[in-house]
Amino acid sequence: MAFKPLTEDKESLQALAFAMRQQKGSDITADELKEQMVNMTMLSSNIKAHCDINYSKLNARFNNWINVGSEKDIEDWTNSSVWVANAVIPSTYIKGNGYIFSNTIGDPIFRGAYKQLAKDISKNAKSSVVRTVYGSMSKGTGDKWNAADVLAIKKSKRNKIVAEMESFKKGNPNLSQFKELKTIKQQNKSMGKGFEIVEDMNMLYYYNQFVDKNYKSGDCVPISLKKVIATAKEIKEVTTPNVQMKSFDHKETKGIEDSINLDLDITNVKYEPKNAKCIVEFKLGGEKGHTMDIRGFESSKKIADVQMQLQKGAAANHGKATLGVFTVITKLSKGRMAFSKQRSELRRLFPKKKIPSGSPTEKHAFSSYEIFGGYYKKKTGPFSQQTFTEDLQSWAEYLQFLSGGKHKKKDSIGKLLELYDKKPETAAKWLKNKVQSYEVGQVVDKAQSQIKDVVKTNIMKSIYSQAASKGFRIFGDKKITDYMSASSYLKVGG
């Protein structure tokens, strides 16, 4: 059975490549990295002291990856790791030598502090809106606050910096280090009427300044990684790809001030009759080719909500958003009427049934995936194998409504009956993906009139900002409100 690398394997491989490049002082090769993967127990003490990964797991996993992994996976990830290391280590973002490259500090401590602060805000904020936002943002990995996969942290400063992260996590940081910093109230006054940072974010605001200070000094550099792939021309000419690096500066109010220049225009919503998804096309800064791909990402053994992946071309370089986040953003953006229209149509189509929304793990305004799970898991009940054929007419009409008539009722019925005859589970998941993705697509579809076009654009701006780890902010007609500022990091690759 072929070895399938996990996210931890890829991040750890990059940390190893960083440490190797730092020690060597010149460019490393993919062959050198592969040799270390096979002989991790023979890793030099200097490299090991500067590569903070879980050796008890990775020694065996790297060896298995080399020996039984697919050749393409090995080539793609070793090449990418080497190209990134050779570009980042001599860059101005890394201040000399003496760094530990860690993927073990991130989740429990670095992002762990954010998650605890977010939980505290969700419980204690004065504003019910802020509590709702942070209730949503405190779930998951915390990568929408900071997308870093590896931390480059000065060995001489590691203990002090980690201790400060932990103090934020415990809720008792030393705030005297920020006495020169303007308070949120002072920042709001100086920015004027077009901006607002919610004051309930106070402790996270200070944590962001702590992260930014250490990022700018080079003492702790959060690095977000995307795989680097050589173009056909680069492969033909045997040249090294140009590794893109972009600094995300979120010092004080920089993030929210930059957001006023966010130029986003929804150009089309594609309802795909043959595919189980919906695609929103948009321009960013006048540039075409950006999309929000709404589809299911769950494994074949599970059923779950669709997600929104924002990307440029084939590269998933903007990140993902969930239905829960989309719901909160839509409601705060005055787009609630879009949900009301959908629920009204469902009541008309299913007069004897209540169509539940949300999921067991996340509140949202879209049709629950549990409805569709019932169509293949349950023999009887309101949503079961027994009622699938009966309900099919209504769901097909609902898809036609959501698509503004672009996806015809007969096309859905034919496709679903064909799938159900072969495997009920496949048909039910296909329908779930279609319904949820079309529900999202309709909200921002400029060809439909449920809500104003300016509201749709504002929703997309907020979704893009959140998915791209720029912060959770709501774009209004006259004011941008910052509910959660992201922190500073270096984005590499993609």
VOLOVO-431738 format. One record per residue (C-alpha): residue number from 1; x, y, z; chain. Coordinates in steps of 0.001 Angstrom, whole numbers, m for minus. Layout:
N
(NUM, (X, Y, Z), "A") ...
# end
This chain:
494
(1, (0, 0, 0), "A") (2, (1468, 3350, m1071), "A") (3, (2426, 5851, 1625), "A") (4, (200, 8938, 1740), "A") (5, (1936, 11960, 3292), "A") (6, (m27, 13847, 5949), "A") (7, (20, 17614, 6435), "A") (8, (2392, 17107, 9376), "A") (9, (4780, 15147, 7141), "A") (10, (4919, 17953, 4563), "A") (11, (5376, 20706, 7157), "A") (12, (8056, 18683, 8958), "A") (13, (9867, 18059, 5677), "A") (14, (9949, 21805, 5077), "A") (15, (11283, 22431, 8591), "A") (16, (14039, 19885, 7930), "A") (17, (14934, 21545, 4622), "A") (18, (15103, 24955, 6358), "A") (19, (17454, 23591, 9044), "A") (20, (19665, 21864, 6444), "A") (21, (19916, 25040, 4335), "A") (22, (20772, 27123, 7409), "A") (23, (23532, 24747, 8488), "A") (24, (25060, 24372, 5020), "A") (25, (25099, 28107, 4315), "A") (26, (24451, 27508, 609), "A") (27, (21788, 25912, m1565), "A") (28, (20769, 22335, m816), "A") (29, (19526, 19755, m3332), "A") (30, (16556, 17405, m3404), "A") (31, (18957, 14449, m3294), "A") (32, (20503, 15763, m68), "A") (33, (17047, 16111, 1479), "A") (34, (16028, 12587, 401), "A") (35, (19217, 11168, 1907), "A") (36, (18371, 12743, 5262), "A") (37, (14804, 11395, 5084), "A") (38, (16160, 7838, 4776), "A") (39, (18723, 8317, 7559), "A") (40, (16893, 10471, 10107), "A") (41, (18497, 8613, 13019), "A") (42, (21878, 9739, 11646), "A") (43, (20844, 13411, 11467), "A") (44, (23665, 15705, 12596), "A") (45, (23246, 17163, 16078), "A") (46, (23384, 20702, 14666), "A") (47, (20505, 20135, 12232), "A") (48, (18466, 18281, 14846), "A") (49, (18953, 21095, 17360), "A") (50, (17455, 23520, 14837), "A") (51, (14641, 21336, 13486), "A") (52, (11779, 21040, 15974), "A") (53, (9599, 18198, 14664), "A") (54, (8150, 15039, 16194), "A") (55, (11067, 12649, 15623), "A") (56, (9341, 9707, 17326), "A") (57, (6841, 9742, 14440), "A") (58, (8796, 11301, 11602), "A") (59, (11844, 9005, 11629), "A") (60, (9694, 6100, 10448), "A") (61, (7279, 8156, 8341), "A") (62, (9999, 9844, 6283), "A") (63, (11652, 6468, 5684), "A") (64, (8321, 4964, 4584), "A") (65, (7612, 7947, 2361), "A") (66, (10886, 7442, 477), "A") (67, (10521, 3677, 241), "A") (68, (6826, 3142, m497), "A") (69, (5487, 6590, m1372), "A") (70, (4548, 7533, m4914), "A") (71, (7471, 8810, m6943), "A") (72, (5508, 11927, m7937), "A") (73, (4702, 12831, m4313), "A") (74, (8331, 12413, m3298), "A") (75, (9628, 14492, m6206), "A") (76, (6982, 17215, m5828), "A") (77, (7432, 17726, m2090), "A") (78, (11230, 17355, m1851), "A") (79, (11682, 19759, m4773), "A") (80, (9220, 22257, m3313), "A") (81, (10813, 22069, 155), "A") (82, (14298, 22611, m1274), "A") (83, (13250, 25507, m3527), "A") (84, (11456, 27209, m631), "A") (85, (14381, 26707, 1789), "A") (86, (16898, 28030, m740), "A") (87, (14743, 31134, m1283), "A") (88, (13656, 31917, 2282), "A") (89, (16839, 31358, 4315), "A") (90, (18959, 33988, 2511), "A") (91, (16003, 36423, 2260), "A") (92, (15683, 39630, 4276), "A") (93, (12868, 38063, 6318), "A") (94, (15378, 35770, 8037), "A") (95, (17933, 37696, 10091), "A") (96, (21127, 35638, 9993), "A") (97, (21517, 32148, 11503), "A") (98, (20579, 30494, 14771), "A") (99, (16918, 29728, 14007), "A") (100, (14913, 26745, 15172), "A") (101, (12336, 25738, 12573), "A") (102, (9289, 24362, 14336), "A") (103, (5917, 22915, 13454), "A") (104, (5317, 21710, 17023), "A") (105, (4902, 25149, 18647), "A") (106, (2162, 26276, 16233), "A") (107, (m1067, 24521, 17185), "A") (108, (m694, 24062, 20957), "A") (109, (994, 27366, 21818), "A") (110, (1175, 29949, 19007), "A") (111, (m2334, 29406, 17589), "A") (112, (m3393, 27859, 20890), "A") (113, (m3108, 31286, 22508), "A") (114, (m5290, 32795, 19778), "A") (115, (m7926, 30076, 20157), "A") (116, (m8111, 30591, 23913), "A") (117, (m8367, 34374, 23491), "A") (118, (m11120, 33841, 20904), "A") (119, (m13004, 31527, 23272), "A") (120, (m12711, 34088, 26069), "A") (121, (m14061, 36828, 23793), "A") (122, (m16934, 34581, 22638), "A") (123, (m17970, 34134, 26289), "A") (124, (m17296, 37577, 27722), "A") (125, (m17798, 40175, 24964), "A") (126, (m20359, 42873, 25699), "A") (127, (m21727, 42705, 22156), "A") (128, (m23838, 39690, 21188), "A") (129, (m22619, 40111, 17595), "A") (130, (m18992, 39865, 18723), "A") (131, (m19833, 36780, 20791), "A") (132, (m21389, 35181, 17698), "A") (133, (m18387, 36010, 15491), "A") (134, (m15864, 34658, 17972), "A") (135, (m17985, 31624, 18696), "A") (136, (m17438, 30765, 15039), "A") (137, (m13803, 31921, 14782), "A") (138, (m12654, 30017, 17879), "A") (139, (m13453, 26705, 16178), "A") (140, (m11097, 24888, 13847), "A") (141, (m7336, 25290, 13623), "A") (142, (m7038, 29055, 14030), "A") (143, (m5314, 29378, 10656), "A") (144, (m7641, 32215, 9644), "A") (145, (m5974, 34287, 12341), "A") (146, (m2494, 33256, 11229), "A") (147, (m1817, 30822, 8396), "A") (148, (1708, 29865, 9519), "A") (149, (2741, 26224, 9002), "A") (150, (6288, 26599, 10363), "A") (151, (7716, 29086, 12872), "A") (152, (11309, 30269, 12399), "A") (153, (12267, 31267, 15917), "A") (154, (15672, 32444, 17170), "A") (155, (17125, 29779, 19444), "A") (156, (18446, 32416, 21849), "A") (157, (14947, 33949, 22169), "A") (158, (12855, 30779, 22024), "A") (159, (12211, 30276, 25750), "A") (160, (11258, 33909, 26323), "A") (161, (8964, 34127, 23282), "A") (162, (7219, 30809, 23995), "A") (163, (6706, 31841, 27623), "A") (164, (5042, 35069, 26459), "A") (165, (2774, 33117, 24091), "A") (166, (1761, 30903, 26991), "A") (167, (1058, 33937, 29174), "A") (168, (m1392, 35197, 26546), "A") (169, (m2965, 31750, 26448), "A") (170, (m3431, 31872, 30230), "A") (171, (m4856, 35390, 30043), "A") (172, (m2114, 37125, 32054), "A") (173, (409, 38695, 29632), "A") (174, (2675, 41558, 30595), "A") (175, (877, 44463, 28906), "A") (176, (3438, 47038, 30056), "A") (177, (5420, 46202, 26906), "A") (178, (2602, 47885, 24933), "A") (179, (2431, 51143, 26893), "A") (180, (3583, 53133, 23842), "A") (181, (797, 51588, 21742), "A") (182, (m2475, 53364, 21049), "A") (183, (m5527, 51689, 22573), "A") (184, (m8301, 50453, 20272), "A") (185, (m10430, 53426, 21349), "A") (186, (m7617, 55815, 20374), "A") (187, (m7088, 53964, 17073), "A") (188, (m10792, 54240, 16220), "A") (189, (m10740, 57959, 16919), "A") (190, (m7668, 58553, 14764), "A") (191, (m8975, 56434, 11838), "A") (192, (m12215, 58372, 11526), "A") (193, (m15772, 57342, 10686), "A") (194, (m14992, 54933, 7857), "A") (195, (m13417, 52305, 10115), "A") (196, (m14097, 50628, 13425), "A") (197, (m12193, 48011, 15411), "A") (198, (m14453, 46340, 17969), "A") (199, (m13163, 47055, 21461), "A") (200, (m14041, 43558, 22714), "A") (201, (m11020, 42384, 20672), "A") (202, (m8692, 44174, 23090), "A") (203, (m6511, 41247, 24298), "A") (204, (m6203, 39793, 20787), "A") (205, (m5157, 43248, 19573), "A") (206, (m2213, 43151, 21994), "A") (207, (m1333, 39583, 21022), "A") (208, (m1229, 40657, 17375), "A") (209, (1201, 43442, 18254), "A") (210, (3377, 40930, 20122), "A") (211, (3449, 38677, 17023), "A") (212, (4149, 41614, 14704), "A") (213, (6984, 42962, 16868), "A") (214, (8803, 39619, 16829), "A") (215, (8076, 39107, 13122), "A") (216, (9569, 42478, 12172), "A") (217, (12634, 41978, 14374), "A") (218, (13154, 38510, 12893), "A") (219, (13027, 36853, 16317), "A") (220, (9949, 34773, 15411), "A") (221, (8851, 34555, 11778), "A") (222, (5536, 32738, 11092), "A") (223, (5776, 31152, 7620), "A") (224, (2733, 30059, 5599), "A") (225, (3616, 27487, 2936), "A") (226, (2142, 26545, m427), "A") (227, (3668, 23887, m2654), "A") (228, (5910, 25297, m5380), "A") (229, (5457, 23593, m8750), "A") (230, (7760, 24120, m11715), "A") (231, (6140, 25294, m14950), "A") (232, (6502, 23291, m18178), "A") (233, (8981, 25892, m19444), "A") (234, (11078, 25716, m16258), "A") (235, (11137, 21911, m16444), "A") (236, (12220, 22017, m20093), "A") (237, (14962, 24553, m19394), "A") (238, (15966, 22826, m16121), "A") (239, (15695, 26083, m14199), "A") (240, (14676, 26632, m10585), "A") (241, (11197, 28144, m10136), "A") (242, (10859, 31642, m8811), "A") (243, (9528, 31258, m5248), "A") (244, (6990, 33952, m4432), "A") (245, (7213, 35572, m1007), "A") (246, (4718, 38068, 359), "A") (247, (4705, 39728, 3754), "A") (248, (1312, 40145, 5410), "A") (249, (1723, 43173, 7645), "A") (250, (m980, 43484, 10283), "A") (251, (699, 45942, 12637), "A") (252, (m1820, 47975, 14625), "A") (253, (m4552, 49032, 12118), "A") (254, (m2654, 48286, 8887), "A") (255, (m4904, 45352, 7953), "A") (256, (m8177, 47248, 8194), "A") (257, (m6707, 50327, 6488), "A") (258, (m5539, 48174, 3557), "A") (259, (m9021, 46674, 3239), "A") (260, (m10501, 49929, 1954), "A") (261, (m8576, 49346, m1272), "A") (262, (m9915, 45808, m1735), "A") (263, (m11219, 45809, m5306), "A") (264, (m13443, 42766, m5851), "A") (265, (m16121, 42311, m8522), "A") (266, (m18385, 39258, m8898), "A") (267, (m18561, 38476, m12627), "A") (268, (m20549, 35225, m12837), "A") (269, (m22068, 32348, m10889), "A") (270, (m21822, 28999, m12706), "A") (271, (m24430, 26376, m11831), "A") (272, (m22891, 23135, m13073), "A") (273, (m25597, 20606, m14081), "A") (274, (m23074, 17784, m14559), "A") (275, (m20896, 18502, m11515), "A") (276, (m21822, 18445, m7843), "A") (277, (m20779, 22025, m7168), "A") (278, (m21230, 25731, m7923), "A") (279, (m18528, 28209, m8960), "A") (280, (m18504, 31951, m8281), "A") (281, (m16165, 33828, m10616), "A") (282, (m14754, 37192, m9560), "A") (283, (m12102, 39771, m10405), "A") (284, (m9577, 40813, m7768), "A") (285, (m7844, 44114, m8380), "A") (286, (m9166, 43955, m11943), "A") (287, (m7513, 40568, m12493), "A") (288, (m9658, 37757, m13915), "A") (289, (m9373, 34062, m13051), "A") (290, (m10335, 34143, m9376), "A") (291, (m13049, 31739, m8243), "A") (292, (m14933, 30512, m5197), "A") (293, (m15329, 26769, m5729), "A") (294, (m18221, 25532, m3558), "A") (295, (m18224, 21753, m3147), "A") (296, (m17882, 18827, m775), "A") (297, (m14430, 18073, 614), "A") (298, (m15295, 15145, 2890), "A") (299, (m13852, 11658, 2479), "A") (300, (m15870, 8937, 739), "A") (301, (m16753, 7424, 4128), "A") (302, (m18297, 10593, 5568), "A") (303, (m20979, 13126, 4791), "A") (304, (m20463, 16755, 5795), "A") (305, (m21167, 20342, 4772), "A") (306, (m19725, 21772, 1582), "A") (307, (m17012, 24397, 1920), "A") (308, (m15944, 27363, m171), "A") (309, (m12433, 27241, m1599), "A") (310, (m11224, 30577, m2948), "A") (311, (m8496, 30268, m5542), "A") (312, (m6681, 31740, m8536), "A") (313, (m6738, 29349, m11462), "A") (314, (m5989, 25819, m10263), "A") (315, (m4026, 26992, m7209), "A") (316, (m5956, 26963, m3915), "A") (317, (m4063, 30012, m2730), "A") (318, (m6775, 32052, m991), "A") (319, (m7974, 29456, 1531), "A") (320, (m11371, 28072, 2557), "A") (321, (m14477, 29272, 4359), "A") (322, (m17280, 27314, 6018), "A") (323, (m21058, 27609, 5809), "A") (324, (m21142, 28883, 9390), "A") (325, (m18803, 31769, 8598), "A") (326, (m20684, 32527, 5362), "A") (327, (m23939, 32669, 7334), "A") (328, (m22607, 35105, 9943), "A") (329, (m21087, 37332, 7250), "A") (330, (m24288, 37358, 5172), "A") (331, (m26452, 38302, 8146), "A") (332, (m24072, 41058, 9307), "A") (333, (m23902, 42360, 5718), "A") (334, (m27708, 42838, 5582), "A") (335, (m28181, 39854, 3303), "A") (336, (m30594, 37957, 5538), "A") (337, (m33381, 38268, 2942), "A") (338, (m31547, 35772, 707), "A") (339, (m31952, 33128, 3413), "A") (340, (m35595, 34069, 3956), "A") (341, (m36368, 33563, 249), "A") (342, (m34733, 30126, 309), "A") (343, (m36604, 29003, 3414), "A") (344, (m39863, 30293, 1955), "A") (345, (m39338, 28239, m1206), "A") (346, (m38531, 25129, 848), "A") (347, (m41762, 25555, 2842), "A") (348, (m43671, 25767, m436), "A") (349, (m42000, 22686, m1904), "A") (350, (m42165, 20620, 1304), "A") (351, (m45474, 21707, 2919), "A") (352, (m45652, 18658, 5187), "A") (353, (m42000, 18560, 6268), "A") (354, (m39663, 20864, 8127), "A") (355, (m36342, 21207, 6324), "A") (356, (m33694, 21572, 9047), "A") (357, (m30692, 23860, 8632), "A") (358, (m27224, 23762, 10184), "A") (359, (m25222, 20743, 11287), "A") (360, (m24355, 19001, 14582), "A") (361, (m21025, 20853, 14712), "A") (362, (m21825, 24260, 13214), "A") (363, (m24813, 26575, 13084), "A") (364, (m25620, 27860, 9601), "A") (365, (m28614, 28909, 7475), "A") (366, (m28277, 26257, 4769), "A") (367, (m29995, 22878, 4364), "A") (368, (m28594, 20334, 6814), "A") (369, (m26387, 17581, 5381), "A") (370, (m28162, 15173, 7759), "A") (371, (m31237, 15324, 5497), "A") (372, (m29264, 13770, 2664), "A") (373, (m27469, 11278, 4900), "A") (374, (m30898, 9927, 5795), "A") (375, (m31652, 9141, 2167), "A") (376, (m29139, 6287, 2216), "A") (377, (m28633, 5552, 5924), "A") (378, (m32261, 5274, 7093), "A") (379, (m34916, 2848, 5856), "A") (380, (m37865, 4852, 7179), "A") (381, (m38548, 8374, 8420), "A") (382, (m39162, 11821, 6884), "A") (383, (m35814, 11706, 5044), "A") (384, (m35011, 8091, 4238), "A") (385, (m34655, 5492, 1500), "A") (386, (m38440, 5279, 1591), "A") (387, (m38965, 8989, 782), "A") (388, (m36075, 9691, m1621), "A") (389, (m38025, 9158, m4856), "A") (390, (m41005, 11068, m3468), "A") (391, (m38819, 14046, m2431), "A") (392, (m36806, 14073, m5635), "A") (393, (m39321, 16195, m7566), "A") (394, (m39214, 18909, m4906), "A") (395, (m35434, 18974, m4639), "A") (396, (m35111, 19169, m8431), "A") (397, (m37502, 22124, m8490), "A") (398, (m35542, 23755, m5659), "A") (399, (m32296, 23459, m7656), "A") (400, (m34041, 25070, m10627), "A") (401, (m35173, 27929, m8353), "A") (402, (m31707, 28399, m6826), "A") (403, (m30024, 28528, m10224), "A") (404, (m32479, 31088, m11568), "A") (405, (m33776, 28511, m14038), "A") (406, (m30338, 27602, m15429), "A") (407, (m30363, 24063, m14018), "A") (408, (m33527, 22424, m15351), "A") (409, (m35629, 20188, m13138), "A") (410, (m35569, 17266, m15599), "A") (411, (m31741, 17240, m15659), "A") (412, (m31550, 16788, m11882), "A") (413, (m34147, 14029, m11807), "A") (414, (m32488, 12027, m14567), "A") (415, (m29024, 12327, m13033), "A") (416, (m30153, 11440, m9502), "A") (417, (m32217, 8413, m10508), "A") (418, (m29267, 7103, m12509), "A") (419, (m26917, 7540, m9534), "A") (420, (m29401, 6141, m7001), "A") (421, (m29901, 2944, m8996), "A") (422, (m26148, 2324, m8888), "A") (423, (m25425, 3477, m5329), "A") (424, (m27878, 5428, m3108), "A") (425, (m25031, 6970, m1089), "A") (426, (m23496, 8545, m4192), "A") (427, (m26836, 10026, m5255), "A") (428, (m27560, 11444, m1787), "A") (429, (m24127, 13083, m1502), "A") (430, (m24412, 14481, m5029), "A") (431, (m27761, 16051, m4108), "A") (432, (m26356, 17413, m835), "A") (433, (m23463, 19049, m2664), "A") (434, (m25782, 20522, m5295), "A") (435, (m28294, 21926, m2824), "A") (436, (m25793, 23475, m407), "A") (437, (m23481, 24841, m3117), "A") (438, (m26390, 26327, m5081), "A") (439, (m27769, 27896, m1892), "A") (440, (m24436, 29654, m1365), "A") (441, (m24129, 30612, m5036), "A") (442, (m27599, 32144, m5163), "A") (443, (m26794, 34492, m2273), "A") (444, (m24105, 36295, m4326), "A") (445, (m25577, 35781, m7809), "A") (446, (m25933, 39221, m9406), "A") (447, (m28353, 37780, m11972), "A") (448, (m30918, 37312, m9193), "A") (449, (m32714, 39931, m7131), "A") (450, (m33051, 38515, m3597), "A") (451, (m30632, 41138, m2208), "A") (452, (m28851, 44216, m3613), "A") (453, (m25702, 43809, m5708), "A") (454, (m23674, 45981, m3328), "A") (455, (m24563, 43611, m474), "A") (456, (m23447, 40608, m2548), "A") (457, (m20119, 42300, m3286), "A") (458, (m19649, 43167, 383), "A") (459, (m20343, 39538, 1351), "A") (460, (m17701, 38333, m1116), "A") (461, (m15165, 40871, 172), "A") (462, (m15693, 39603, 3715), "A") (463, (m15488, 35942, 2675), "A") (464, (m12294, 36596, 722), "A") (465, (m10724, 38465, 3666), "A") (466, (m11568, 35669, 6085), "A") (467, (m10547, 32788, 3798), "A") (468, (m7261, 34497, 2890), "A") (469, (m6334, 34981, 6583), "A") (470, (m6625, 38771, 6372), "A") (471, (m9129, 39048, 9216), "A") (472, (m12856, 38908, 9900), "A") (473, (m14325, 42208, 8814), "A") (474, (m17687, 43372, 7527), "A") (475, (m17854, 45792, 4603), "A") (476, (m20771, 48189, 4925), "A") (477, (m21960, 51051, 2727), "A") (478, (m20186, 53657, 4820), "A") (479, (m17976, 51750, 7263), "A") (480, (m15690, 48726, 7524), "A") (481, (m15943, 46984, 10895), "A") (482, (m13014, 44837, 12027), "A") (483, (m14180, 42035, 14318), "A") (484, (m11002, 39958, 14218), "A") (485, (m7651, 41193, 12951), "A") (486, (m5268, 38589, 11562), "A") (487, (m1619, 38748, 12648), "A") (488, (1561, 39183, 10616), "A") (489, (3207, 36350, 8685), "A") (490, (5255, 35510, 5598), "A") (491, (3434, 33698, 2800), "A") (492, (5690, 31563, 602), "A") (493, (4888, 29735, m2638), "A") (494, (1536, 29170, m4265), "A") 
# end
